[in-house]
């Protein structure tokens, strides 16, 4: 899973991406979406909350990682087709 946080224009945008294509821990897109819903929590004071308690989730299906994604060096992993789902808050 990859996380990307963008702080701009007085707001915060969070993207969490899961590659479920060759991942033995994620069987399919539905499993990836479920994992993304629970992979990160926000602490507000002493309370810990799920992200969807703070705002709606929007999902996108993708086939390529972002060009600036921190991927291992190798034979162009960004050029290969992947089975990705990204949750956006």
Order of alpha helices (4+ residues) and beta strands (2+ residues): beta-beta-alpha-beta-beta-beta-beta
